Amino acid sequence: MSRVDAHTKPLFIVHFTLFSQICLMTLESLRNDIDTLDDQILALMNQRMELVRHVGELKRSTNAVIYRPERERQIIDRLTAQNKGPLTQAAIEAIFLEVFAVARNMELPERVAYLGPEGSFTHQAAEGRFGGLSAYTALPTIRSVFESVETGRSRFGVVPIENNQEGVVNETIDLLNERDISIAAEAQIPVHFTFATKTEDLATLKYIYSKDIAFRQCSRFLYDTFDGLEVEFVPVESTSKAAKLAAQQPNSAAICSHIAAKLFGVPVLFDNIEDNDLNRTRFLILAKNFQNQPSGQDKTTLIARLPNTEKPGVLAAFLQEFSSRDINISKIESRPLRSGTAFLSWFLIECEGHASEPALQEILTTHATYLKNLGSYLRVQ
């Protein structure tokens, strides 16, 4: 070791030690600042919840509804407009939706039914809307969710209505026509599939479980990964069931949601394996006798059982009434009337605007005998 090295090394050690101490002091200072802010946030949250408690008392005294999606959207939009970062809009929405859910459960604990099983995408949509504190019930069919809400066993129900890759869920649309149910809100979530397995060597896989729709939506990944291998694709009733089977059976895997893989303890080997990263599913929040106040960003869903639809121009003339009033129709679906021997249809119509607005109110009044208003609610952008 040279004379320079002999003298430099102890000096380097001293400098490094001082630098480490400064870093530790800085880290400790930052942690103290965070603790102070957390204390302030907790105090402010408790102040907010005290105000919420008073709001709940006023609502109960007037029988007003607790869940107000349009009010929640106004708050999020206001906060987003004044936000200067680093929080993103998505982060603000995620944080405050949970705050709203906690607040609602203080006002009145909510019972929420959803199309199960636990770990499904509908479960994910329900928790995204109502938070982690609500009382959830997973039900086996869409019909059972409708019945739970209609009979009052659940305050709200969450069911899928359409996927932007696969189209509409006919059972949901049919039950909207059959049942005495309102639409309180809608929700959209991105659909991301994971490939989960306890098997380390893919060449030893014998079975891949998933729902048939998931196989279709992940077909490119499956072809690229398993072409030429002797693997059986086994359809099951849900992606959650797929994850459960993959957890129990050796040499098997599942295509499922991330929440299902976590729920059943199956390691995720590949994430986001869907063919289209724009895959979205839209869900409806169902309620009994529910009404939203206008928000300026609403849509209204109607059931139209038009008379004489076998005659030319009946449907066209009806739709023209929306166009002439500058009301945009965003969706129309026809379903069989199932009455008599003729091939007749009724229609589900989604249009922009609130039912209380004069233009739409004119249509509802003029055609009251064969229009059913399922509700006006905040439109998801």
N, C-alpha and C positions, 0 to 999 in steps of 0.2 A: 504494500500500500504506500503510495507517495505521501509526501508531507502535506500536499494540498488535500488529498483524500482524507488523511487522518484528521485534519482540522475541519474539513467541509462536512463530513458525515455527521458529527455531533451537532453542527449548526443546522443541517438539514432536518435532523430528528427534532430539534427544538422548534424549528419553523413548522414542521408538519404537526407537531403536538399542539402548538398554539393555534394553527389553522383548524385542527379537529375540535379544540375547545371552543373556538369562535363559532364553528358550525353547530356544535351542540347547544351553545348558548342561543344562537339564532333560531334553531329548531324548537328549543324549549320556549323561547319568546313567542314564536308563531303559534305554538300549541296553546300557550296561555291566552293569546288573542282570540283563537278559535273558541276556547272554553268560555271566554267572556261573551262572545257573540252568541254562542249556544244558550247561555244563561238568559241573554236578552230575548232571543227567539222564543224560548220556553215561556218567559213572562208575557210576551206579546201574544203568543198562541193562547195562553190561558185567558188573557183579556178578551181575545176574539171569541173564545168559546163561551165566556160569560154573556157576551152580547148575543151569541147564537141561542143560548138558553132562553133569553128574554124573547127573541124572535119566535122560538118554538112555542112559548106560552101564548103569545099573541095568535099564532097560527091555529093552535088547538082551540082557543076561545072562539075563533071564527070559522072553524072547520076548513081552513085553507090547506092546500097541499104542501107537503114538505119538499118534495123534489121539484126544483125549478131549473131545468136545463138552460133556459134562455138567460136567467140571472147569472148562472155559473159562467156562461160564455161571455157575458158582458164584463165580468170581473177579469177573466183571462185576457180578453182583448185589451182592456184598459191597462193591465199590468205589462202586457207585451209591448204596447205602444210606447210606454215610458222606460222600458228596459234598455240599459246601456251595456249589458253583458257583464261577465262572460256566460251567463246562463242563456241557453237557446230557448226558442219558443216552445219546442217540444219538452224541454226540461221544466219550464215554468208550468206548462199544462199538466205534466205528470205529477209535480209536487202539489199543485193546488187542487187537482182532482181528488187526491188522497185527503187533503185538508177538508174539502167539501164533504167527502164521504164520512169522515170522522164527525164533522158538524151535524150531518143529517142523522147519524146514529145517536147523537146526543139529544136531538129534537124528538126522534122517534125511531127506534131500531127497525131496520128494514129486513123483510124476508124476501129473498130473491131466488126464484126458480130459474134454472137454465137447462138447455139440452145437454145432458151429460154424455159420457161419464166425466168424473173429475179428471182434470188435465186436458180437456178438449179445448179447441179454439174458442168455443162458445163460453167455456169457463173463463178463459183468458179475457174475452170481451166483457164479461160480467164484472170481473174484478177490476178491470180497467175503468169501468164506469162507476162502480159502487164501492171500490176500495176493499181493504182486507178485513174490515170489522163487521160487515153485514153478515146476516145468517143466510147461508147459501144452501140450496137443495138441488142436487143433480137428479134430473128425471130422464127416463129412458127414451121418450118420444117427444116430438114437437107438440102433438095433441095433448099429452099430459101436462106440458108447460102451460098451454092455453087453459086447460081445465083448472089448474092450480090457481091461476090468476082470476079466472071467472068466478070461482067459488070462494075466493077470498083467503085461501090457504097461504097464498103468497101475494105480497103487495105488488111486485114487479116480476116480469118474466123476460128472459133473453133468448131469442131464437134467430137463426140465420135466415136471411131472405134472398141473398144472391151473392155469387162469386163472379168477379169480372172475367174469369177464364171459363167457367162452367155454366154460367147463366143462373136463372132464378130457381128458388126452392118452391116447387109447386105446392107442397103440403102446407107451407106457411101461408101462401096466398089463398089457398082454398079455405083454410081455417079463419083467415081474416074475414072472409065472406060469411062463414057459418056462425061464428061466435060473436057474442056481445062484448067486444074488447076494443080498447082504444090504443093508439100508438102514442107513447109518451116521448120517445126520442129515438134516434138512430145512432149507430156507432159503426166505425170502420176500423179494421185492423189489418196490417200486412200479414200475409200467411207465409211463414218460413218453416220449411221442413228440415229436420235433422236426421242423420243416419246414426242410430245408436245401437251398440252391441257390446257384449262382454268378451266377444271373440277377438283375439289379437291378430290372427291370420285369416284374411278374407277368403283365402282358398279353401278353408275348412268349413265355410258357411254352407248350411243345407237349406235354411228357410229364411225368408224375409217377409215379415208381417206388416200389413198396413191396410188402410181403407182403399177401396178401388180408385177413388178420385185422387188419392195421394200418389198411387202408382202412375196414373196418367200425368199428373203434374210434375213428376220427377223422372219422366221416361228417359230423358237425355242422360242424366246421371247414371241411371241403372244400366243403360246400354253401354256407356263408356266404361263403366266399372266392372260389369259382370258378364259382358258378352263372351261367350265361350266357356263360362263356368257353369257347372251343374247346380244351379240354385233355383229353388222353387219359390215363386212369389205367391204368398197366401193371403187372399183378401179376408179381412175381419171387419166387424161392425164399426170400429172406431180406431183412431190412431192411439188413443189411450190403451185400448185392449192390446194393440200391437206392442206397445212398450212393456206392458205387464207380461206378455208372453215371452218377449225377448229377455226379460229379467229372470224368467223361470226356466227356460229351456236352453240347453247348451247348443252351440253351433247355430245360433239364430240371431236375427237382427230385426230392427223396427225402423220404419220411416214414420216419424211422429213429430209432435211439437216439442220444443225445448222444455216446456213446463212438464210434459208427460215423462220425458226421459229423466228429468230431475226427480219427479215424484216417485218413480219406480226404481231409481238408482241404477240406471243403465248409462254407461259412459257414452258421450257423444263423440263419434269418430269424425264425422263430417257435418258441417253446419251449412244452412242456406243452400240446399241441394235442389230446390225447385227450378224448373226450366225458365220461368219468367219471374224476375225479381220485382215486378210490378203487381204481383198476385195480391189481390185484396178481397176480403169478404165483408159484406155489410150485414149488420144485425139490427133487429128491431127491439126496442124496450117496450114491453107490453104493460098495460095497466087497465084497471076498471074505472070507467067514468072519469077519465083524466083530461084536463084542459090546460094548455099552455097559453100564456100571454104572448102577444105579438112581439117579435124581436127585431123585425126588419130583415131577417135572414132565414125565413121559414119556408117549409114545403107542406103541402096538404095531400093526404092520400084518400082517395075516393073509391068506392065500389059503385059501378054503373051497371044496372040491369035494364038496359034500354028496351023499350017495346018495339016490336016490328023490325027487329034487326035483319030479318030475312029479306026485307025490301031494300032496293038500291038507295044509297045515299043517307040512310038513317044515322049511321055512325059518323060519316063525314060531316053531316050537318051539325051534329052535337059537338064534335071537335072544333068546328069552325067558331063556335061560340067562345071558346077559350082564345083562339087566335084574334078574333075581332075585339076582344077586351085586353089584348096584349098580355095574356097569361101564358107563360111558357109551360108546356107539358114535357116533363123530363123522362117519363116512362109510361108505357101502356102495355098491359099484358092481358091476353084473352084466355078465358078458361071455359070449359064446357058447362052449359047450364044444367045438364043432367035432368031434364024435365021433358017428358013426352018422348016422341020418337024423332023429332026434328033435330038437326045439328045446329043448335043455337048456342050463343056464348054470352057471358057477362065479362066485364072488364075491370081490371084494377088500374087506376090512373093516379100518377103522382105529378103534381104541378107545383110551381113555385108560388109562394104567397101564403098568407094566413086566411083562414076561413072567414074571419071577421072583416076582411078588407072588402070594400063595396063591390068591386068587379066580380070577385069570386062569390060573394054573398048573393049576387043576382043569379048566378048559375044555380047555386044550391037552392034558392027559393023557387026559381022557375021549374026546376026538375026535382022537387022534393020527393015526389012519389016513387022515384026509382033511383035516387042517389043516396048512398050511405057514406057519411063523413066519418072516417076512422080517426081523424085528428090532424091538427096542425102542430108542427114541432120544428125545432131548430135544424136547419139544413147543414149537414156535414160538408165542409168545403173540400 
